């Protein structure tokens, strides 16, 4: 949140919109190719570990890492190919293609980060993951703060002392100091590469550290030559593993349309200013999401273990306690944002031009309140062996959402986009939660039916 606030103050609404567009484009390409290997690692490495089959556990991690490595290379190549089109159609030629390719390096930093995260989670190394996240976020915040102080305080004060107060002289000084290309872009937009550099630093620290720690953990668990273990032992599970990976990939791709590509649609059909408003609303909704967003990943290993051991009482207890905690906090935060949202925007961004973000924030609150309360809806279905259900559900919702986006967003803009997202969460999460409890009821009844037979 602090990073977004400083970036917003530094770049303005339009600059924040361009920054969000660049980052979203890279995220979309990465998710389209990604197979969410962390989930496959958690489910199957955890399952084989519980069954005391270390060779199969190691083989699963090996397969996941290789597949993720290849997918990351493909994703980076796609970024390089489509960057010129993204610059033209998404930013309306206000951002050069080189900015997209530069930030695309983030994909190379994440070569096997998903598989590494899954392995560390299944072995309960959450403290290590948290430490890397804190260091990475802290470094990013420090870099953005340095840029903010330099361009908002120090350099303007220096120019004023020298009697150079005009924008022309300011621009010439920036070009001389930072060897820019004399771009005609507004000064604030020329600072975007420096902000992108700060975010890249975080990813290289975080993803690189995760990879090193995961490989070390694999060596400790499975021996020095674990990576030489043949994957032929997994031949009976090839079809199941492939089905799981493809299902999660399709589900993630559909989520891009349904939930994660909001910035993309507004960039495509509207303008960077509306992207800035929407990005600000999403940033403020983080007040609700901050303590909730890590819970699905933290809960999934526990749910997988309970499912593997047919501990349905424990399974339901995790869901119940999680919903009570997440729902209670989310409701309180939502009430505060509803009452004080405008004051919060003015306080954080110190610019009335950000106030159009408030209506979008109000529209988003109901959907995120339901999504947070039942944060476990997707991972619970994965643990119950139904990765196909979220995929099918997302397919239907994505089709309806895409139709709404194409028909309504070009005309009504970011507010209708917020309404479509909120409605998607309300409907999709509710159905997934209902399906989870239905499956649990059948699982609990199964032993009784077998005894009667």
N, C-alpha and C positions, 0 to 999 in steps of 0.2 A: 504494500500500500504506500509506503513512504517513497519507494522508487517511482511509482506512478504519479504521486503528487508532485515530486520534484521535476519529473519529466514534463508534466502538464504545465507547471509554472514556467519552465524553461522554454518549451516549444509552443505553448498556446494550444487552443482547441484544434486547429487545423494540423499543426505539427504532431500533436499527440495522435490524431487520426491516421496520419501517414505512418508513424512509427508502429501503431497497432496493425495496420494493413500489411506491412512488411513481415512482422513477426507472425501474423496469422497465416500468410501465404506459405511460409516455410513449415509451419505446424501442419497445415493441410497436406502438403506433399508428403511429409514424414508419416502422418497417420494413414494416408492412403496405402502406403507400401508396408507399414508396420503390421506385425502379427501379434502385438501385445504379448511378447514372450515372457514378461514377468508373471502373467497369469498362468501360462502353461507350466512354467518352472514351479510356481507355488503349488499347483494342483498335483502334478505328476512326480516331481522330485519329493514333495512332501508325502505323497502316497507311497512311493517306493521306499522312502526312509522309514515310514511307519511299519512297512512290511519287512524291514531289514533286508533290503535288496540294494546294496550300495552300487553295484555295477550298473543296474538299470537307472538309478538316480543320477549317477555321473554321466551316463550316456544321454539322458534327457537334457541335462544342462549343456552338454557338448552340442547336441543337435540344435538346441535353441540359440546358442551363441553363434554358430555358423550361419544359421538362417537369418539371424538379425544382422550380422556383419554384411552379408550379401545384400539384404534389403536396404541397409543404410547407404551403401555405395550407389545402388540404383536410385534412391531418393535424391542424393546429391546431384547426380547427373541430370535428373528431371528438373531440379531447381535451375541448373545452368541453362537448360534448353528453354524453359518457359519464363525465365526472368524478364526478357524484353517484353513479352506479352503482358505479364503482370504489371510492369511499370506503366505500360500504355493504358490498359483497360481498368486497372484498379486504382492507380494514383493519378490518372489523367495526365501522365507525363510530368508530374511534379517530383518524382523520385527516379533517379537513374537505375537501370537494370543492375549496375554494379553493387548497389546497396543490397539488393535481394541476394545476389550471389555471395556477397561478403557475409551476410548473416546466415546463409545456407551452410557455412562451415560448422554451424552448431550441430548439424546432422552427423558430421564426421566425428565430433566429440562424443556423440552418443552411440558409437559403433555397437557395443554390446551392453549398453547401460541398462536396458530393460531386463535382460536375462540376469545381470549382476544384481539388480535390485531385488528381483524375485528370490534369488539364492540367499541373499543376506536376510531377507524377511523370513524365509522358511526356517532359518537357523537362529531367529530372534536377535539379529544384530541391529536392532532399531537405533541404539545409541550411536553407532557408527554412521548410519544413514543420516541421523539428525545432525550430528556434528558437521558432516560435509555440507548439508543444506544450510546450516547456520553460517559456516565460513564462506560458502559461495554467495549467499544472499548479502552477507556483510561486505564482502569485497565489491559486489555490484553497487550496493548503496553508497559505499565510500567513493567509488569512481564517479557515480552520477552526482554526488554532492560536490566533488571537486570541480566538475564541469559547471555545475550550478553556481558555485561561488565565483569561479573565474569569470564567467560570462555575465552573471547578474550583478556582481558587486565590484570585483577588482578591476577588470578591464574597462568598464564604463567609467569608473572613478578615475582611472589613469588618463583616459582620453579627455575627460572633463578638465582635469588639472592641466592638460596640455592645450586646452582651448579647442579640441576637436570634438565637437558635439554633433556634427551632422552625420546622418546615416552613411553618406558616401565615404567619408573619411573612416568611419567605423568599419565599413566593409573592406576598404583598402587595407586597413590595419590587420584585419582578420586574414585577408589573403596573403599578406606579407608574413605574418607570424606562423600561419598553419599551411602555407603553400597550397591554398585551394585553387580551383580553376577559374575563379572570377565569375562563378555562377550568378545568374540573375535571380535565383531563389531568394525569398526573404531570409534575413539573418537567422531567425529561429530555426528554419528548416535545414539550413546548412549544418546545424549542430546534431542532426539525427545520427550520422555515422559514429559520433563519439558516444552517444547513448547505446547504440547497437554494440559497440566494442565492450561497454560495461556488461551488457547481458551475455555476450559471448564468453567473457572471462568467467562468469559464474558457471556456465555450462561446462567449460573445460575443466574447472576445478572439481565440480560436483561429479560429472560423468566419469572423468579420468580417475578420480579417487574411488568411485564405486567399482569400477572395473578392476583396479589393483586389489582392493579389499576382497572382492568376490573370488578372484583367482587364488588369492592366498587362502581363503576359507575353503575352496575346493581342494587345495593341496592338503590342508589339515584334515579334512574329512575323508578324502578318498586316496591320499597318498601322492607322492611326487609325480608319478606317471599317469595320473588319472585321465589326462587328455588322450592317452593312447588306448584307453579301454574301447574295444570294438562296440559299435552301436548295433551289431547283429542281434544282441540279446533283446533288443527292443522290437524285433521284427513282428511279433504278434500284436504289438501296440502301434505299428506304423499307421494303420488306417485310423485308429482312434486319435492319435496325436495330430495327424493331418486334419482330421475333421474338426478338432478343437481349435487348431491354429487358424484354419480358414474361416470358421464360424466367428471367432473373435475379430479377425480382420474385417470381415464383411460387416459385423456389428459396429466396429469402430468407424468404418467408412460411411455407414448410414448415419452414425451419430454426427458426422461432419455436417451433413445436410440438416439433421434434426436439431442439433444442440450446439456444435462447436464452430460452425462457420458463420456466425452472426456478422462478424466484422467483414468477412468476404462479400456477403450479399449486399451490405450497405455500401461498401466500396464500389462494387460493380454497378449498382443501380442508382446510387445517390452521389455523395461527395465527401471529401475528407472531413469537413466540419461536422457532418452528422455522425461520421465514424467517431470523431472525438467526443461528441455528446454520449454516444452509446458506450464507448470505452470507459468514460467516466462513470456512467451508471453501473457498469459491470465491476469497476474497481470498488465502488461504494458497497455493492452487494457482497463484496469480500468480507465486510464487517460481519455479515451473517455466516459466511462460508469458512472463515479463517480456522476455527477449531474443528470444523466438520470435514473439510476436504481430505485430511489424512486418514480418516476413519475407515473408508472402504478398504484401502490397502492394508491397514492394521488389522482389520476384522477378518479379511479373507483367509489368511492362514489358519486362524482359530476355527472358522466355519468349515474349512476343508478337513481339519483334523477330526472335528466332531462328526462330519459326514462319513469319513473313512471308518470311524469306530461306531457308527450308527447311534451316536449319542444325541438323540433328537431333543431331549430335555435341555441339554446344554446349548444346543443349536438355537432353540427358541429363546433361551434366557439371554444369549448374546444379542439377538434381535431386539428383544424387549428392552433391555437396559440401554442399548445403543439408541433406540428411538426416543426413550424418555429423556435421555441426556441431550441428544441433538435437537429434538423438538422443543424442549423447554428453553434452551439457549436461543434458538432461532426465532422463536416467538417474541422473546424479550427484545432481541436486537431489531426485529422487524418493526415493533411498536416505536422504538426510539428513532429509527430511520424515517418512519412515516410522519412523525411529529416534528422532528428537527432536521429533516433531510436538507432543506434549502440552506439553513444556517451552517450545517456541516460542510456543504459545498463551498460556500463563501469563505468559511474559516480555513479550509484546506487548500483551496486553489487561489484565493484572494483575487478573483476575477469574475465579475457578473456574467461574462460571456459563457461560463460553464453551467449556468443555471438551467438551460433547457435539458440538462441531463436528469433533472428531478422527476418530470413526468414518466420518463422511461424507468427510473428506479422504482416508482410506485407500482407500475405495471408488472415489473419483474418479481416483486416481493412475494405474491401468493405462490407462484410456481416454485421459487427457490425454497420457500418454507416447507412445502410438501416434499420436494426432492431431498432436503436436508433431514427431515424427520425419518424418511425411509431410505437413507443413504445406502443401505445394504442391498437394495432391490436387485442389482445386477450381480454382485459377487455371490449373493446367496443362491441364485439360480445356477451360477457356475459350479459352486460347491455341491449342489444337488444333482449335477450331471446334466443340466439342461442349458448348454450354451446356445442352443438353437432358438430358444424362446425369445431372449432379448433381440436376437437377429431378426426374427420374423416380426416382432413388435416394432422394432426400429424401422423395418422396411415399410410397414404400413404408415407409421407416423411420418417418416421421411417423405413419402409420396405426397401426403396431405400437406405437410409443411412446405415442400418445394412448390406445390401448386399455389399455396397462399402467398409465398414469397414472390413468385413470378407475377401474379395478378395484382398484388396489393402494395408491395414495397416500393416499386418504381413510382407509384402515385402518392402514397401516404408516408413513406420514409421510415425512419428509425423507430417511431412509436408503434407502428403496426408490427414491425419486426419483433419488438419487445413483447407484444401481445401474443404473437405466434409462438415464441419461445416459452413464455409462461404457460400457455395452454398445453404445449407439448409436454412439459414437465408434469403438469397436473394430471393429464390423462395417462401418459406412459408410465410414470412411477407408480401411480395407483394400481394400474393393471398388473404390473410386475410384482408389486407387493402382494396383491390378491393371489396371484399364481404361486408365489412362494409359500404362503400359508396353506393353499390347497395341496401342494406337493407334500408339505410336512405332515398334514393330516393323513395322507395316504401312507407315508413312511411309518407313522406311528401305529397305524392300523394293521400293517403287514404282518408283524409277529403274531398278533391275535388271530388273524385269518389262517396263518400257517398252522397254529395250534389246533384250531377247529378242524382243519383238514386232516 
